[in-house]
Amino acid sequence: MHICRLGLWFGFVLAVAGCGSQSDSAYTEYDEAEMQAAIAQAKSSVNQFIDTLHSGNGENFSVKVAIEDGDEVEHMWLSNVKYADGKFTGTIDNAPDMISNVQMGQQWTVPKNEISDWMFIRDRKMHGNFTIRPLLKTFPEDEAAQFRAILAEP
């Protein structure tokens, strides 16, 4: 099991989808093997995300990146992403909890092969966000049900 900070981003997603809000300091445990499989799924389907991003057939496009600060690593969502020359550039969408070398609102660039997840909203459904799926079994059932209701099939 591993600990993961959920962050402000989830409150944003629930608000976009009309499902209430999530605390900005929620923590949960998850199965590391399931999370690694989710990250692999996101990486293997990133070209589909890029095609959708470029087509504009969705909104609130984001990618998740691992940001290192010494021995600490925190996965952060970048919003308002653009993709060019093999790299995503976006805005760090939440205040860091474990690292201090970045801040909310800062621009960040990451190579395509280093993302850990992607997501966008279309027709009030969340596409991608593979890394939320291993976490759902650890959520209170009402919160898990809210997410399941807005998740599109992978």
NORLINBEL-V66728 format. One record per residue. RES is the residue in one small letter. SS is DSSP state (A for helix, B for strand, O for the rest). PHI is phi in radians with two decimals (none if undefined). Layout:
BEGIN
<<RES/SS/PHI> <RES/SS/PHI>>
END
This chain:
BEGIN
<<m/O/none> <h/B/-2.45> <i/B/-1.78> <c/B/-2.35> <r/B/-1.49> <l/O/-1.37> <g/O/1.50> <l/A/-1.15> <w/A/-0.97> <f/A/-1.16> <g/A/-1.08> <f/A/-1.07> <v/A/-1.10> <l/A/-1.12> <a/A/-1.14> <v/A/-1.05> <a/A/-1.50> <g/O/1.33> <c/O/-2.09> <g/O/1.56> <s/O/-2.55> <q/O/-2.07> <s/O/-1.00> <d/O/-1.47> <s/O/-2.28> <a/O/-1.31> <y/B/-2.20> <t/B/-2.68> <e/B/-1.73> <y/B/-2.55> <d/O/-1.43> <e/A/-1.07> <a/A/-1.13> <e/A/-1.12> <m/A/-1.18> <q/A/-1.10> <a/A/-1.14> <a/A/-1.13> <i/A/-1.10> <a/A/-1.09> <q/A/-1.13> <a/A/-1.10> <k/A/-1.14> <s/A/-1.26> <s/O/-1.95> <v/A/-1.10> <n/A/-1.15> <q/A/-1.08> <f/A/-1.06> <i/A/-1.07> <d/A/-1.04> <t/A/-1.19> <l/A/-1.00> <h/A/-1.20> <s/A/-1.35> <g/O/1.30> <n/O/-1.51> <g/O/2.90> <e/B/-2.59> <n/B/0.96> <f/B/-1.24> <s/B/-2.51> <v/B/-2.24> <k/B/-1.81> <v/B/-2.33> <a/B/-1.56> <i/B/-1.98> <e/B/-1.70> <d/B/-2.51> <g/O/1.15> <d/O/-1.52> <e/B/-1.61> <v/B/-2.33> <e/B/-2.26> <h/B/-1.54> <m/B/-2.16> <w/B/-1.55> <l/B/-1.85> <s/B/-1.80> <n/B/0.90> <v/B/-1.33> <k/B/-2.18> <y/B/-2.25> <a/B/-2.77> <d/O/0.93> <g/O/1.38> <k/B/-2.37> <f/B/-1.73> <t/B/-2.22> <g/B/-2.81> <t/B/-1.85> <i/B/-1.05> <d/O/-1.73> <n/O/-2.62> <a/O/-1.26> <p/O/-1.14> <d/O/-1.86> <m/O/-1.93> <i/O/-2.09> <s/O/-2.25> <n/O/-1.61> <v/O/-2.44> <q/O/-2.46> <m/O/-0.99> <g/O/1.59> <q/O/-1.30> <q/B/-1.34> <w/B/-2.47> <t/B/-2.13> <v/B/-2.49> <p/B/-1.09> <k/A/-0.90> <n/A/-1.31> <e/A/-1.85> <i/B/-1.26> <s/B/-1.95> <d/B/-2.98> <w/B/-2.59> <m/B/-2.84> <f/B/-2.74> <i/B/-1.91> <r/B/-2.55> <d/O/0.94> <r/O/1.07> <k/B/-2.06> <m/B/-1.59> <h/B/-1.77> <g/B/1.41> <n/O/0.82> <f/A/-1.12> <t/A/-1.32> <i/A/-1.33> <r/A/-1.09> <p/O/-1.14> <l/O/-1.43> <l/A/-1.01> <k/A/-1.19> <t/A/-1.71> <f/O/-1.38> <p/O/-0.99> <e/A/-1.00> <d/A/-1.16> <e/A/-1.23> <a/A/-1.06> <a/A/-1.11> <q/A/-1.08> <f/A/-1.18> <r/A/-1.00> <a/A/-1.16> <i/A/-1.82> <l/B/-1.33> <a/O/-1.36> <e/O/-1.16> <p/O/-1.14>>
END
